[in-house]
Amino acid sequence: MTKSNDELRITNQYRDKDRRGAMAYELRCGDARLVLRAAQSVEDHANEWRFEAQSVQPPEIVLIGDWQTSRTAALAAVGTLWTSKAESLGLPTFDWTAVATVLTAVRAI
């Protein structure tokens, strides 16, 4: 079974050397690409998580969600932020429920 180019999928995942302890996930859906970084707090927000989302194609914009008590809540926060800013910043749209599903499949959330 081959995957459609329009199906959301993770194309790469790795430890982000620039952000201590963070994991990065590169996603693609059609021509739209997205990099998500998940990090657990090591200082002020012990036992909290945050996701940041970065557009890959112009405009290359990084949006950072709030600290949350779980990875799922942190992803939801950055997804809500992305959706609210997508039109005004010219960001590609993503189905954040599908994003959560593919991240769950690799135990990222």
Beta strands, then each sheet from edge to edge (+ up, - down):
strand 1: 9-16
strand 2: 22-29
strand 3: 32-40
strand 4: 49-55
strand 5: 62-64
sheet 1: 1+ 2- 3+ 4- 5+
end
